[in-house]
Amino acid sequence: MQTLTLANIYELQGLKEDALEIYKEILKKEPTNADAKIAIRRLSGMRKKFLGVNNEMKTFFIDMEEEAEFIQFERWLMKAWN
């Protein structure tokens, strides 16, 4: 059963794509569902904002070896989520 609660749990666990699909299914069944509309806008905006960047930073993260790289990644992460 696809519910707002399940989508929210997925979102909190970092499963943004799965959550987005649930919100879309909810909106198909309930076109006036304001919570689903807001969540779709929020998650779609995040996806557009970071399109392609996540893979690049994932590679950078995996290959980090020096303290300066960790600091650079931390700064990028803070900037990305603020």
N, C-alpha and C positions, 0 to 999 in steps of 0.2 A: 504494500500500500504506500503510495507516494503522498507524503504530507509535508507541510511547512516545517514541522519539527524534524523530520528525517533530513530534509534539505539543509536545515540549520546545523544539524549535527555533522553532516558531511562537510559543510563549509568550515566549521570549527576545527575539523580534523585535517583541513587543507585539501580536501577533495572537491575543489572548486568546480571542475567540469561536471562531476556527478551531481553536485548541488544545482548547478545551472540547468541541467537537463530535467531535474525534478521540478524546479520552479516553472520551467516552460510547459511541462505536462500539466501542472496545476492550473496554469493560466489558460490552457486549451479547454479545460473542464469548467473553469470559473473565470471568464474573461474580465470580470470586475474586481478580481482579487488584488487589492492594493499592495499587500505584503509581497506577493509574487512579482508584481510589476517593479517594485522598488529593488528587490533582490536581483532581478534580471538586469536592470540598468546598472546597478552597482558592479555585479560580476562581469558584465559585458564591457564596462568601462575599464576595469582592471585588466582584462584580457587584451584590449586594444592598447592600453598604456604600456604594457610590458611585452608586447608581441616580439618575439625573437630575442629579447634581452635575457629572458630566463635561461635559455639554453647556453648563451654566451657566458653568463655568470655562473651557471652550473659547472661548466668546464673549468672556469677560473677557480671556483671553490674546490673542485676535486684536485686540481694541480697545485694548490697553495702549499708552500713550504716555509716561508719566512714570515716573521712577525709583521713586517711592513705590509705583506699581502693580506694578512688577517685583518689588519687595521683598515686597509683600503676596502675590503669586502664589507666590513662592519659599517663603514661610512656609507657605502652604496646601499646597503640594506636599510639603514636608518632613513636615508633620503627617499628611497623607494616607497616606504610605508608611511611617510608623513606628508 
